[in-house]
Amino acid sequence: MMRRDDPRHGTANGYTNCGCRCDRCRDARAAYVKSRGISGYRKDVCECGQDKNYRSARCRACNAVGRMAEHGTESGYRGCRCDECRAASAAARRRRRAKAAA
């Protein structure tokens, strides 16, 4: 718990990082969440069009690659399970198996 004269009272930091649950800190946290348009239950959309967790800037596939993953490619399948990425991954597996068998 923070002391009453702590300058972090009435801030979102006081609520989140210091664990203060006074009315001023709760109001500051609520205002911050509202200004960011985030909620603990809402999913958002990555730039590539796939669902992502609201805390992350990108979906799992884009984070795994470290850049924007192109959907419909094998690298896009690393976290994305859309039909295009699934088909691309299956096609790549077929190519590798055929090459190994030859």
N, C-alpha and C positions, 0 to 999 in steps of 0.2 A: 504494500500500500504506500502511496506517495504522501509526503507531508503536505499540509494545507497551503504552505507558501511556495510549493514547487511551481516553477514557471510552466511546466507541461500540463498543468490542470486546464481543462477546457479545450484540449486539443485531441485530435484523432490519435496522435502518438501516445498520449496519456492513457487512452482507452485500450489501444491495441498492444503496445509494448510494455506499458507499466502496469496494466491490469486494473486501472482505476475505473470504478463504475459509478462515479458521482454523476449527478444530472448534467453538469456542464460537459463532462467528457463523453457521456452518452449522446448528447445533442451534437457535439462536434463530430463524432463518428458517424452519426446518422446523416449529417449534412455532407460529409465527405463521400459516403457511399452513394448518396443521391446524386451528387455532382458528377461522379464517375459513371453512373448508370450501371452499377454492378449489384449483384445480389448473390447470395450463397447458393441459390438453386437454379439460376438462369444459365443456360448455355449460350455461348456467343458463336460467331462464325469467323473462321480464319479467312485470310485474304484469298486462299485457294478455294474457298467455298464449303469446306468441311466444318463440322461442329468442333468447337474447342472448349476447353475449360476456361472460365472467365478470368482466372488468375494468370493464364499463360497468354503470351502474345500470338502464339501460333498453335495449330493442331499438332497432334503427336507425330504425324508423318513429317511435317515441316521441321519440327524440333529435332527429329532423329537425323535428318539429312544436314541440318545446320543452315539451311536456306529454304526457299520456297520449293517444295517438292511438286513436280509436275504430276498431275493425276493421269492415270492411264499408263504409268510406267512402273517398272519393277521397284525402283527406289521409292515411289509413292506408296507402295504397299506396306512399308515399314511403319505401321501405325494406322494407316487408313485401310478400311476394308470395303470401300465402295466397289461397285461392280466393275468399273473400268480398271482399277488397280488390281483387283483380284484376277481379272482376265489377263492382264499384262504379266502378272507374276506367274500364272499357270503357263503362259506361252513361253516365258523365259526358262522355266523348268523343263518344258518339253524340248526346247532347243539344246539345253545343256545335256539332257539325257541322250538325245539323238547324236550329239557330237561325241559323247563318251562311248557310245555303242559302236560308232563308226571306226 
